[in-house]
Amino acid sequence: MARTGLEYATNEYDRDRYERTMAIAEGIAGMTIDTAFTPERPYLPDIGIATPKTGVTIAAFDDAMRIVLVKRADNGRWALPGGWAEVGSSPSQNALRELREECGLDGEIEGLVGVYDNKTFYGEAAYHFYTCLFRVRVTGGEPTPSSETPEVRLIDAREVPPEPMSVMHRTMLRDAVTASVLPVRP
């Protein structure tokens, strides 16, 4: 996965994560692989196959039932906060980290709304990914823009969201407002 990620990484954050993942994988392999190879049992490094990336998206509501939206720096679209899941953290931990990094907000996971496949929504990404949508209750912090999200807004969840917004994010927003959630263990 790290080799595939390094092949397709488009920014220094992803490249750094994949380089760290590669170093960890090589270290684990070095501890567990028998170095006494024979021609009958050669070691061929498993470069793996490309698999979908995993992301997390957060539908964060405050006590007034306003939902957090961010304007993305990379494409100028409005979206729910979120990003790629990092190795070594659970999906829910990744979601809370992304909420803090992108919006300056703290939250508590209420549950998993669903898992979304970008190919179902005819996404523009050159790669395939799944994103886990979590519903979160905002517990603290102040809405604060970041380098990834130059604008953070809280809007009434019943309002029509601002344009432009992808079909996938509109669907996730609707589902977060109307769907019941599945419990999540941290």
Stockholm file with secondary structure:
# STOCKHOLM 1.0

chainA/1-186         MARTGLEYATNEYDRDRYERTMAIAEGIAGMTIDTAFTPERPYLPDIGIATPKTGVTIAAFDDAMRIVLVKRADNGRWALPGGWAEVGSSPSQNALRELREECGLDGEIEGLVGVYDNKTFYGEAAYHFYTCLFRVRVTGGEPTPSSETPEVRLIDAREVPPEPMSVMHRTMLRDAVTASVLPVRP
#=GR chainA/1-186 SS CHHHHHHHCCSHHHHHHHHHHHHHHHHHHHHHSCSCCBTTBCCCCCCCCCCCEEEEEEEEECTTSEEEEEECTTTCCEECSEEECCTTSCHHHHHHHHHHHHHSEEEEEEEEEEEEEGGGGTCSCSSCEEEEEEEEEEEEECCCCCSSCSEEEEEETTSCCCSSBCHHHHHHHHHHHHSCCBCCCC
#=GC SS_cons         CHHHHHHHCCSHHHHHHHHHHHHHHHHHHHHHSCSCCBTTBCCCCCCCCCCCEEEEEEEEECTTSEEEEEECTTTCCEECSEEECCTTSCHHHHHHHHHHHHHSEEEEEEEEEEEEEGGGGTCSCSSCEEEEEEEEEEEEECCCCCSSCSEEEEEETTSCCCSSBCHHHHHHHHHHHHSCCBCCCC
//
